[in-house]
């Protein structure tokens, strides 16, 4: 699948010392509906989606790239990212509700 780390920005800078979250969009296309992704299965660089109260994943549907299709935006727990200072890519893995695995990657730039 196609993903966009920090939608609308480039380069995708990440401060591993940050205590916040990193937004990651899973993009819909003519052949893939991001609404079929189970947000609770998604990890980026080994880090899970941040949870709100009662264990609900921080996720929403938005058209982040203006193509008229709803994309899934998840918020990843920054301190849990398994990246080092020389990392140039982060990989997303997860599942759609029928159990099929998805995978996508985007570039990152680690900053102090």
C-alpha distances in whole Angstrom, upper triangle without the diagonal:
4,6,10,13,16,15,18,19,19,20,18,21,21,25,25,28,27,27,25,21,18,16,12,10,7,7,8,9,12,10,8,10,9,13,12,11,14,14,17,15,12,14,13,15,17,18,18,17,21,23,25,29,29,26,23,20,20,17,17,16,16,16,15,15,17,16,17,14,14,11,12,13,14,17,17,21,22,24,22,20,21,21,24,25,24,20,18,15,13,11,9,9,10,11,11,15,16,15,12,10,6,6,5,8,10,14,17,21,23,26,29
4,7,10,13,12,14,15,16,16,15,18,19,23,23,26,25,26,23,20,16,14,11,8,6,6,8,9,12,11,9,11,10,14,14,13,16,15,18,17,14,14,13,15,18,18,18,17,21,23,25,29,29,26,24,20,19,17,17,15,15,14,12,11,15,14,16,13,13,10,11,12,14,16,17,20,20,24,22,19,20,20,23,24,23,19,17,13,12,11,10,11,13,14,14,18,19,18,16,14,10,8,6,7,8,12,15,18,21,24,27
4,6,10,9,12,13,13,14,12,15,16,19,20,23,21,22,20,16,13,11,7,5,5,6,9,11,15,14,12,13,10,14,14,12,15,14,17,15,12,12,10,13,15,15,15,15,17,20,22,26,27,24,21,18,17,14,14,14,13,13,11,11,14,14,16,14,13,9,9,9,11,13,13,17,17,20,19,16,18,17,20,21,21,17,15,12,10,9,8,11,12,14,15,18,20,19,17,14,11,9,6,6,6,10,12,16,18,21,24
4,6,5,8,9,10,11,9,12,13,17,18,21,19,21,18,14,11,9,6,5,7,7,11,13,17,17,15,15,13,16,17,15,17,15,18,18,14,14,11,14,16,16,16,15,17,20,22,26,27,24,22,18,16,14,14,14,13,12,9,9,13,14,16,15,14,10,10,9,11,12,13,16,16,19,19,16,18,17,20,20,20,16,14,11,10,11,10,13,15,17,18,21,23,22,21,18,14,12,9,8,6,9,10,13,16,18,21
4,6,9,8,9,9,6,9,10,13,14,17,16,17,14,11,7,6,4,6,9,11,14,17,21,21,18,18,15,17,19,16,18,15,18,17,13,12,10,12,14,13,14,13,15,18,20,24,26,23,21,17,15,14,15,15,14,14,11,12,16,17,19,18,16,13,12,9,10,10,10,13,12,16,16,13,15,14,17,17,17,14,12,10,9,10,10,13,15,18,19,22,25,24,22,19,16,14,10,9,6,8,8,11,13,15,18
4,6,6,8,9,6,8,9,12,14,17,14,16,13,10,7,5,6,8,11,12,16,19,22,23,20,20,17,19,21,18,20,17,19,19,16,15,12,14,17,15,16,14,15,18,20,23,26,23,21,17,15,14,14,15,13,14,10,12,15,17,19,18,16,13,13,10,10,10,10,13,12,16,16,14,17,16,18,18,19,16,14,13,12,14,13,17,18,21,22,24,27,26,25,22,19,17,14,13,10,10,10,11,13,14,17
4,6,8,10,8,11,13,16,18,20,18,19,16,13,10,7,7,7,10,10,14,16,19,21,18,18,15,17,20,18,20,17,20,20,17,17,15,17,20,18,18,16,17,20,21,25,27,25,22,18,16,14,13,13,11,10,7,8,11,14,16,15,14,11,11,9,11,11,13,16,16,19,20,18,20,19,22,21,22,19,17,15,14,15,15,18,19,21,21,24,27,26,25,23,19,17,14,13,11,12,12,14,16,18,21
4,7,10,9,12,14,17,20,22,20,21,18,16,13,11,11,10,13,13,16,17,21,23,21,20,18,20,23,21,23,21,24,24,21,21,18,20,23,21,22,20,21,23,24,28,30,28,25,22,19,17,16,15,13,12,8,8,11,14,16,16,15,13,14,12,15,15,17,19,18,22,23,21,23,22,23,23,23,20,18,17,17,18,18,21,23,25,25,27,30,30,28,26,22,21,17,16,13,13,13,15,17,18,21
4,6,6,9,11,14,17,19,17,20,17,15,12,11,11,12,15,15,18,20,24,25,23,23,20,23,25,23,25,22,25,25,21,20,18,19,22,21,22,20,21,24,25,29,31,29,27,23,20,19,19,18,16,15,11,12,15,17,20,19,19,16,17,14,16,15,16,18,17,20,21,19,21,19,21,20,20,18,15,15,15,18,18,21,23,26,26,29,32,31,29,27,23,21,18,15,12,11,11,12,14,15,18
3,5,8,11,14,17,20,18,21,19,17,14,13,13,14,16,16,20,21,25,26,24,24,22,25,27,25,27,24,27,26,22,21,18,18,22,21,23,22,23,26,28,31,34,31,29,25,23,22,22,21,19,18,14,14,17,19,22,22,21,19,19,17,18,18,18,20,18,21,22,19,21,18,19,18,17,16,13,13,14,17,18,22,24,27,28,31,33,32,30,27,24,21,17,14,11,9,9,9,12,13,17
4,6,9,12,15,18,17,20,18,17,13,14,14,15,17,18,22,23,26,27,25,26,23,26,28,26,27,25,27,26,22,21,17,17,21,20,22,22,23,26,28,32,34,31,29,26,23,23,23,23,21,20,17,16,19,21,24,24,23,20,20,18,19,18,17,19,17,20,21,17,19,16,17,15,14,13,10,11,13,16,17,21,24,27,28,31,34,32,30,27,24,21,17,14,10,8,7,7,10,11,15
4,7,10,12,15,14,17,15,13,10,10,10,12,15,16,20,22,25,26,24,24,21,24,25,23,24,21,23,23,19,17,14,14,17,16,18,18,19,22,24,28,30,27,26,22,20,19,20,21,19,19,15,16,19,21,23,23,21,18,18,15,15,14,14,15,13,16,17,14,16,13,15,14,14,12,10,10,10,13,14,18,21,24,25,28,31,29,28,25,21,18,15,12,8,7,5,6,8,10,14
4,7,10,12,11,14,13,12,10,12,12,15,18,20,23,25,29,29,27,27,24,26,28,25,26,23,24,24,20,18,15,14,17,16,19,18,19,22,24,28,30,28,26,23,20,21,22,23,22,22,18,19,22,24,27,26,24,21,20,17,17,15,14,15,12,14,16,13,15,12,13,11,12,11,10,11,11,15,16,20,23,26,28,31,33,32,30,27,24,21,18,15,11,9,6,5,6,6,10
4,6,9,8,11,10,10,8,11,12,15,18,20,24,26,30,30,27,27,24,26,27,24,24,21,22,22,18,16,13,12,15,13,16,16,16,20,22,25,28,25,24,21,19,19,21,23,22,23,19,21,24,26,28,27,25,22,20,17,16,13,11,12,8,10,12,10,12,10,11,10,12,10,11,11,11,14,15,19,21,25,27,29,32,30,29,26,23,20,18,15,12,11,7,6,5,6,8
4,5,6,9,10,10,10,13,15,18,21,24,27,30,34,34,31,30,27,29,30,27,27,23,24,24,21,18,15,14,16,14,17,17,17,20,22,25,28,25,25,22,20,21,23,25,25,26,22,24,27,30,31,30,28,25,23,19,18,15,13,12,8,9,12,10,12,10,11,9,12,12,13,14,13,17,18,21,23,27,29,32,34,33,32,28,26,23,21,18,16,14,10,9,6,5,6
4,5,8,10,10,10,14,15,19,21,24,28,31,34,34,31,31,27,29,30,26,26,22,22,22,19,16,13,12,13,12,15,16,15,19,21,24,26,24,24,21,19,21,24,26,26,27,24,26,29,31,33,31,29,25,23,20,18,15,12,10,6,6,9,7,9,8,8,8,12,11,13,14,13,16,17,20,22,26,28,31,33,31,30,27,25,22,21,18,16,15,11,10,7,7,7
4,6,9,11,12,16,18,22,24,27,31,34,37,37,34,33,30,31,32,29,28,24,24,24,22,19,16,15,16,14,17,17,16,19,21,24,26,24,24,22,20,22,25,28,28,29,26,28,32,34,35,34,31,28,25,22,20,16,14,11,8,7,10,10,12,11,11,11,15,15,17,18,16,19,20,23,25,28,31,33,36,34,33,30,28,26,24,22,20,19,15,13,10,9,7
4,6,8,10,13,16,19,22,25,29,32,35,35,32,31,27,29,30,27,26,22,22,23,20,18,16,15,16,14,15,15,14,17,18,21,24,22,22,19,17,20,22,25,25,26,24,26,29,31,32,31,28,25,23,19,17,13,12,9,6,7,10,11,13,13,14,14,17,16,18,18,17,19,20,22,24,27,29,31,34,32,32,29,27,25,23,21,19,18,15,14,11,10,10
4,7,10,13,16,20,22,26,29,32,36,36,32,31,27,28,29,26,24,21,20,22,19,17,16,16,16,13,14,14,11,14,15,17,20,19,19,17,15,18,21,24,24,26,24,27,30,32,33,31,28,25,22,19,16,12,11,8,6,6,9,11,14,15,16,17,20,19,20,20,18,20,20,22,23,26,28,30,33,31,32,29,27,25,24,22,21,21,17,17,15,14,13
4,7,10,13,16,19,22,26,29,33,33,29,28,24,24,26,23,22,18,18,20,17,16,14,15,16,12,13,12,9,12,13,16,19,17,17,15,12,15,17,20,20,23,20,23,26,28,29,27,24,22,19,15,13,9,8,7,6,8,10,11,15,15,17,18,21,19,20,19,17,19,18,20,21,24,26,27,31,29,29,27,25,24,22,21,19,19,16,17,15,15,15
4,6,9,13,16,19,22,25,29,29,25,24,20,21,23,19,19,15,15,17,14,13,11,13,14,10,10,9,7,11,12,16,18,16,15,12,10,12,14,17,17,20,17,20,23,25,26,24,21,18,15,12,9,6,5,5,5,8,10,10,14,14,17,18,20,18,18,17,14,16,15,17,18,21,22,24,27,26,26,23,21,20,19,17,16,17,14,15,14,15,16
4,6,10,13,16,19,22,26,26,23,22,18,19,21,18,18,14,16,16,13,12,10,11,13,10,11,9,9,13,15,18,21,18,17,13,11,12,14,16,16,17,15,17,20,22,23,22,19,16,14,10,8,5,5,7,6,10,11,10,13,13,16,16,18,15,15,14,12,13,12,15,17,20,21,23,26,25,25,22,19,18,16,14,13,13,11,13,12,14,15
4,7,10,13,16,19,23,23,20,18,15,16,18,16,16,13,15,16,12,12,10,13,15,12,12,9,10,13,15,18,20,18,16,12,10,9,10,12,12,14,11,14,17,19,20,18,15,12,10,6,6,4,6,9,10,13,14,13,16,16,19,19,21,18,17,15,13,14,12,15,15,18,19,21,24,23,23,20,18,16,14,14,12,14,13,15,15,17,19
4,7,9,13,16,20,20,17,16,12,14,16,13,14,11,14,14,10,10,8,12,13,12,11,10,12,15,16,20,22,19,17,13,11,9,11,11,12,13,10,12,16,17,18,16,14,10,8,6,5,6,7,11,11,15,14,13,15,15,19,19,20,17,16,13,10,11,9,12,13,15,16,19,22,21,20,17,14,13,11,10,10,12,12,14,16,18,20
4,6,9,12,16,16,13,12,9,11,13,11,13,11,14,14,11,12,11,14,16,15,14,12,14,16,18,22,23,20,18,14,12,9,9,9,9,9,7,9,13,13,14,12,10,6,6,4,6,9,11,14,15,19,18,16,19,19,22,23,23,19,18,15,13,12,10,13,13,15,15,17,20,20,19,17,13,13,10,11,10,13,14,17,19,21,24
4,7,10,13,13,10,9,6,9,11,9,11,10,14,13,10,12,11,15,16,15,14,13,16,18,20,23,24,21,18,15,14,11,11,10,10,10,9,11,13,13,14,11,9,6,5,6,8,11,12,16,17,21,19,17,19,20,23,24,24,20,19,15,13,12,9,11,11,12,12,15,17,17,15,13,10,10,8,10,11,14,16,19,21,23,26
4,7,10,11,8,8,6,9,11,11,14,13,17,16,14,15,15,18,20,19,18,16,19,21,23,26,27,24,21,18,16,13,12,10,10,8,8,8,11,10,11,8,8,5,7,9,11,14,16,20,21,24,23,21,23,23,26,27,26,23,20,17,16,14,12,14,14,14,13,16,18,18,17,15,12,12,10,12,12,15,17,21,23,25,29
4,7,8,5,5,5,8,10,10,14,14,18,17,16,18,18,21,22,22,21,19,21,23,24,27,28,25,22,19,18,15,13,10,10,9,10,10,11,9,9,6,6,5,8,11,14,17,19,23,24,27,26,24,26,26,29,30,30,26,24,21,19,17,15,15,15,14,13,15,17,18,16,15,12,13,12,15,15,19,21,24,27,29,32
4,5,5,6,8,11,12,13,17,18,21,20,19,21,20,23,25,25,24,22,25,27,28,31,31,29,26,23,22,19,17,14,13,11,12,11,12,9,10,7,9,9,12,15,17,21,22,26,27,30,29,27,28,28,31,32,31,28,25,22,21,19,17,18,17,17,15,17,18,19,17,17,14,15,13,16,17,20,23,26,29,31,35
4,6,8,11,13,13,15,19,20,24,23,21,24,24,27,28,28,27,25,28,30,31,34,34,32,28,26,25,22,20,16,16,14,15,14,14,10,11,9,11,12,15,18,21,24,26,30,31,34,33,30,32,32,35,36,35,31,28,25,24,22,20,20,20,19,16,18,19,20,18,18,16,17,16,19,20,23,26,30,32,35,38
4,7,10,12,12,14,17,19,22,21,20,22,22,25,26,27,26,24,28,29,31,33,33,31,28,25,25,21,20,17,18,16,17,16,17,13,14,11,13,13,15,18,20,24,25,29,30,33,31,29,30,31,34,35,34,30,28,24,23,21,19,18,17,16,14,16,16,17,15,15,13,15,15,18,19,23,26,30,32,35,38
4,6,9,8,10,14,15,18,17,16,19,19,22,23,23,22,21,24,25,27,30,29,27,24,21,21,18,17,14,15,14,15,15,16,13,13,10,11,10,11,15,17,20,22,25,27,30,28,26,27,28,31,33,32,28,26,22,21,18,16,15,14,13,10,13,13,15,12,13,10,12,13,16,18,21,24,27,30,33,36
4,5,6,8,12,13,17,16,15,18,19,22,23,23,21,19,22,23,24,27,27,24,21,19,19,15,14,11,12,12,14,14,15,13,12,8,8,8,9,13,15,19,20,24,26,29,27,26,27,28,32,33,33,29,27,24,21,19,16,16,14,12,10,11,13,14,13,14,12,14,14,17,19,22,24,28,30,33,36
4,5,6,9,10,14,13,12,15,16,19,20,19,17,15,18,19,21,24,24,21,18,15,15,12,11,9,10,11,12,13,14,13,13,9,7,5,6,9,11,15,17,20,22,25,24,22,24,25,29,30,30,26,25,21,19,16,13,13,11,11,8,11,13,14,13,13,10,12,12,15,16,20,22,25,27,29,32
4,5,8,9,13,13,13,16,18,21,22,21,18,16,18,18,19,22,21,19,16,14,14,11,9,7,10,11,13,15,16,15,13,10,7,7,6,10,12,15,18,21,23,26,25,24,26,27,31,33,33,29,28,24,21,19,16,15,13,11,9,9,12,14,14,14,13,15,16,18,20,23,25,28,29,32,34
4,7,9,12,12,12,16,18,21,21,20,18,16,19,19,21,23,22,20,17,15,16,13,12,11,14,15,17,18,19,18,17,13,11,10,9,13,13,17,19,22,24,27,25,24,26,27,31,33,33,29,28,24,22,19,15,14,11,9,5,6,8,10,10,11,11,14,15,18,20,24,26,29,30,33,36
4,6,9,8,8,12,14,17,17,17,14,13,16,16,18,21,20,17,15,12,13,11,11,11,14,15,16,18,20,19,18,14,12,10,8,11,11,14,15,18,21,23,21,20,22,24,27,30,30,26,25,21,18,16,12,10,7,6,4,6,9,9,9,9,8,11,13,16,18,21,23,26,27,30,32
4,6,6,7,11,14,17,16,15,12,11,14,14,16,18,17,14,12,10,12,10,12,12,16,18,19,21,23,22,21,17,15,13,10,12,11,13,14,17,20,22,20,20,21,23,27,30,30,27,26,23,19,17,13,11,7,6,5,5,9,9,10,10,10,13,15,18,20,23,24,27,28,30,32
4,5,5,9,11,15,14,12,9,7,10,10,13,15,15,12,9,6,8,7,9,11,14,17,17,19,22,22,21,18,14,12,8,9,7,10,11,13,16,19,16,17,19,21,25,27,28,24,24,21,17,15,11,10,8,8,9,9,13,12,13,12,12,13,14,16,18,21,21,24,25,27,29
4,6,9,12,15,13,12,8,7,9,9,12,14,13,9,8,6,9,9,12,14,18,20,20,23,25,25,25,21,18,16,12,12,10,11,11,13,16,18,15,16,18,21,24,27,28,25,25,22,18,16,13,11,8,9,10,10,13,12,14,13,13,15,16,18,20,23,23,26,25,28,29
4,7,10,13,11,11,8,8,12,12,15,17,16,13,12,10,12,12,15,16,19,21,21,23,26,25,25,22,19,16,13,13,11,13,12,14,17,18,15,15,17,19,23,26,26,23,23,20,16,14,10,8,5,6,8,9,12,10,11,9,10,12,14,16,18,21,22,25,25,27,29
4,7,10,9,8,6,6,10,12,15,18,18,14,13,10,11,10,13,15,17,19,18,20,23,23,23,20,17,14,11,11,8,10,9,11,14,16,13,13,14,16,20,23,23,20,20,16,13,10,7,6,4,7,9,12,14,12,12,10,9,9,11,13,15,18,18,21,21,24,26
4,6,5,5,4,6,10,12,16,19,19,15,15,11,12,12,16,17,19,21,20,21,25,25,26,22,20,16,13,12,10,10,8,9,11,13,10,9,10,13,16,19,20,16,17,14,10,8,6,6,6,10,13,15,17,15,15,12,11,10,11,11,13,16,15,18,18,21,23
4,5,5,7,8,11,14,18,21,22,18,17,14,14,14,16,18,19,20,18,20,23,24,25,22,20,16,14,12,10,10,7,9,10,12,9,7,8,10,14,16,16,13,13,10,6,6,4,7,9,13,15,18,20,18,17,14,12,10,9,9,10,12,12,15,15,18,20
4,6,9,11,14,17,20,23,24,21,20,17,17,17,20,22,23,24,21,23,26,27,28,26,24,20,17,16,13,13,9,10,10,11,9,6,5,7,10,13,13,10,11,9,5,5,6,8,11,15,18,21,23,20,19,16,14,11,11,9,11,12,11,13,13,16,18
4,7,10,12,15,19,22,22,18,19,16,16,17,20,22,24,25,24,25,29,29,30,27,25,21,18,17,14,13,10,10,11,11,7,6,6,9,12,16,16,13,15,12,9,8,8,9,11,14,18,20,22,19,18,15,14,12,13,12,14,15,15,17,16,19,20
4,7,9,12,15,18,19,15,16,13,13,15,18,20,22,24,22,24,27,28,29,26,23,20,17,15,12,10,6,6,8,8,5,5,7,10,13,16,17,15,16,14,10,10,9,10,11,15,18,20,22,20,20,17,16,14,14,14,15,16,15,17,15,18,19
4,6,9,12,15,16,12,12,9,10,12,15,18,20,22,21,23,26,27,28,25,22,18,15,13,9,9,6,6,9,10,7,8,11,13,17,20,21,18,19,17,13,12,10,10,10,13,16,17,20,18,18,15,15,14,15,15,16,18,17,19,19,21,22
4,6,10,13,14,10,9,6,7,8,12,15,17,19,18,21,24,25,25,22,19,16,12,10,6,6,4,6,10,12,10,10,13,16,19,21,23,20,20,18,14,13,11,11,11,13,15,16,19,18,18,16,15,15,15,16,17,19,18,20,19,21,23
4,7,10,12,9,8,6,6,9,12,16,18,21,20,23,25,27,27,24,21,18,14,12,8,6,5,5,9,11,10,11,15,17,20,22,24,22,22,20,17,17,14,15,14,17,18,19,22,21,22,20,19,19,19,19,19,21,19,21,20,21,22
4,7,8,5,5,4,6,9,13,16,19,22,21,25,27,28,28,25,21,19,15,13,10,9,9,9,12,14,13,15,18,20,24,26,28,25,26,24,20,20,17,17,16,17,19,19,22,21,23,21,21,21,21,22,23,24,23,25,24,25,26
4,6,6,5,6,6,10,12,16,19,22,22,25,27,29,28,25,22,20,16,14,12,10,12,11,15,16,16,18,21,24,27,28,31,28,29,27,23,23,20,21,19,20,21,21,24,24,25,24,24,24,24,25,25,27,25,27,26,27,27
4,5,6,9,10,13,15,19,22,25,25,29,30,32,31,28,25,23,20,18,15,14,15,15,18,19,19,21,24,27,30,32,34,32,33,30,27,26,24,24,22,23,23,22,26,25,28,27,26,27,28,29,29,31,29,31,29,30,30
4,6,9,11,14,16,20,23,27,27,30,32,33,32,29,25,24,20,19,17,16,17,17,20,21,20,22,25,28,31,33,36,33,34,32,28,27,24,23,21,21,22,21,24,24,26,26,26,27,28,29,30,32,31,33,32,33,33
4,6,9,12,15,18,21,25,25,28,30,31,30,27,23,22,18,17,14,13,14,14,17,18,17,19,22,25,28,30,32,30,31,28,24,23,20,20,17,18,19,18,21,21,23,22,22,24,25,26,27,29,28,30,29,30,31
4,6,9,11,15,18,21,22,25,27,28,26,24,20,18,15,14,11,12,13,14,17,19,18,19,22,25,28,30,32,29,30,27,23,22,19,19,16,17,17,16,20,19,21,21,21,22,23,24,25,27,27,29,28,30,30
4,6,9,12,15,19,19,22,24,25,24,21,18,15,12,11,8,8,10,11,15,16,15,16,19,22,25,27,29,26,26,23,20,19,15,15,13,14,15,15,18,18,19,18,18,19,19,20,21,24,23,25,25,26,28
4,7,11,13,16,16,20,22,23,22,20,16,14,10,8,6,6,8,10,13,16,15,16,19,21,24,26,28,25,25,22,19,19,16,16,15,16,17,17,21,20,21,20,19,19,19,20,20,22,21,23,23,24,26
4,7,10,13,13,17,18,19,19,16,12,10,7,5,4,6,10,12,15,18,17,17,21,22,25,27,28,25,25,22,19,18,15,15,14,15,14,15,19,19,19,18,17,17,17,18,19,21,21,23,24,25,27
4,6,10,11,14,16,17,15,13,9,8,6,5,7,9,13,16,18,21,21,20,24,25,28,29,30,27,26,23,21,20,17,17,16,16,15,16,20,20,21,20,18,19,18,20,20,22,22,25,25,27,29
4,7,9,12,13,13,12,10,6,5,5,6,9,12,15,18,21,24,23,23,26,26,30,31,32,28,27,24,21,20,17,18,16,17,15,16,19,20,20,20,18,19,18,19,19,22,23,26,27,28,31
4,6,9,9,11,9,8,5,5,7,7,11,13,16,20,21,25,25,24,27,27,30,31,31,28,26,24,21,21,18,20,19,19,18,19,22,23,23,22,19,20,18,19,19,21,22,25,26,28,30
4,6,6,7,6,6,5,5,8,9,13,16,19,22,23,27,27,25,28,28,31,31,31,28,26,23,22,21,19,21,20,20,19,20,23,24,23,23,20,20,18,19,18,21,22,24,26,28,31
4,6,8,9,9,8,7,9,8,12,14,17,20,21,25,25,23,25,25,28,28,28,25,23,20,19,19,17,20,20,21,20,22,25,25,24,23,19,19,16,17,15,17,18,21,23,24,27
4,6,8,8,9,8,11,11,15,17,19,23,23,27,27,25,27,26,29,29,28,25,22,20,20,20,18,21,21,22,21,23,26,26,25,23,20,19,16,17,15,17,19,21,24,25,29
4,6,8,9,10,13,14,18,20,22,26,26,30,30,28,31,30,32,32,32,29,26,24,23,23,22,24,24,24,23,25,27,28,27,26,22,22,20,20,19,21,22,25,27,29,32
4,6,8,10,13,15,19,21,24,27,28,32,31,29,31,31,34,34,33,30,27,25,24,23,22,23,23,23,21,23,25,27,25,24,21,21,19,20,19,21,24,26,29,31,34
4,7,9,13,15,19,22,24,28,29,33,32,31,33,33,36,36,36,32,30,27,26,25,23,24,24,23,21,22,24,26,25,25,22,23,21,22,22,24,26,29,31,33,36
4,6,10,13,16,19,22,26,27,31,30,28,30,31,34,34,34,31,28,25,24,23,20,21,20,19,17,19,21,22,21,21,18,19,18,20,20,23,25,28,30,32,35
4,7,9,13,16,19,23,24,28,27,26,28,29,32,33,33,29,27,24,22,21,18,19,18,17,15,17,19,21,20,20,17,18,17,19,19,22,24,27,29,30,33
4,6,10,13,16,19,21,24,23,22,24,25,28,29,29,26,24,21,19,17,15,16,15,15,14,15,18,19,18,17,14,15,14,16,16,19,20,23,25,27,30
4,6,10,13,16,18,22,20,19,22,23,26,27,28,24,23,20,17,16,13,14,12,13,12,13,17,17,17,16,13,14,13,15,15,18,19,22,24,26,28
4,7,10,13,15,18,18,17,20,20,24,25,26,22,21,18,16,15,12,14,13,15,14,16,19,19,19,18,15,15,14,15,14,17,17,20,21,23,25
4,6,10,12,15,14,14,17,18,22,23,24,21,20,17,14,14,11,12,12,14,14,16,19,19,19,17,15,14,14,14,14,17,16,19,20,21,23
4,7,9,12,12,12,15,16,20,21,22,19,19,17,14,14,12,14,14,16,17,19,22,21,21,19,17,17,16,15,15,17,16,18,17,19,21
4,6,9,8,8,11,13,16,18,20,17,17,15,12,12,10,12,13,16,18,20,23,21,21,18,17,15,15,14,14,15,14,16,15,17,19
4,6,6,7,11,12,15,17,19,17,18,17,13,14,13,15,15,18,21,22,25,23,24,21,20,18,18,17,17,17,15,17,15,16,17
4,5,5,9,10,12,14,16,14,16,15,12,14,14,16,17,21,23,25,28,26,26,23,21,19,18,16,16,16,13,14,12,13,13
4,6,8,10,12,13,16,15,17,17,14,16,16,18,19,23,25,27,30,28,28,25,23,21,21,19,18,18,15,15,13,14,13
4,6,9,12,14,17,15,17,16,13,14,14,15,16,20,23,24,27,24,25,21,20,19,18,17,17,18,15,16,14,16,16
4,6,9,11,13,11,13,12,9,11,11,13,15,19,22,24,27,24,24,20,19,16,16,14,14,14,12,13,11,13,14
4,7,10,12,10,12,11,9,10,12,13,16,20,23,25,27,24,24,20,19,16,16,14,15,14,12,14,12,14,15
4,7,8,6,9,9,8,10,13,15,18,22,25,28,29,27,26,22,20,17,16,13,13,12,10,10,8,11,13
4,5,5,9,10,11,13,16,19,22,25,28,31,33,30,29,25,24,20,19,16,15,13,11,10,8,10,11
4,6,9,11,12,16,18,21,24,28,31,34,36,33,32,28,26,23,21,17,16,13,10,8,6,7,8
4,6,9,11,15,18,21,24,28,31,34,36,33,31,27,25,22,20,16,15,12,10,8,7,10,11
4,6,8,11,14,17,21,24,27,30,32,29,27,24,21,18,16,12,11,9,7,7,7,10,13
4,7,10,14,17,20,24,26,30,31,29,27,23,20,17,14,10,9,6,5,6,8,11,14
4,7,10,13,17,20,22,26,27,25,23,19,17,13,10,7,6,4,5,8,10,13,17
4,7,10,13,17,19,23,25,22,20,17,14,11,9,6,6,6,6,10,11,14,17
4,7,10,14,16,20,21,19,17,13,11,7,6,4,7,9,10,13,14,18,21
4,7,10,13,16,18,16,14,11,8,5,5,6,8,11,12,16,17,20,23
4,7,10,13,15,12,11,7,6,5,7,9,12,15,16,20,20,24,26
4,7,10,12,9,8,6,5,7,9,12,15,18,19,23,23,26,28
4,6,8,6,5,4,6,9,12,15,18,21,23,26,27,30,32
4,6,5,6,7,7,11,13,17,19,23,25,28,29,32,34
4,5,7,9,11,14,17,20,23,27,28,31,32,35,37
4,6,9,11,15,18,22,25,28,30,33,34,37,40
4,6,9,13,16,20,23,26,28,32,32,35,38
4,7,10,14,17,21,24,26,30,31,34,36
4,7,10,14,17,21,23,26,27,31,33
4,7,11,14,18,20,23,25,28,31
4,7,11,14,16,20,21,25,28
4,7,11,13,17,19,22,25
4,7,10,13,15,19,22
4,7,10,13,16,20
4,7,10,13,17
4,6,10,13
4,6,10
4,7
4
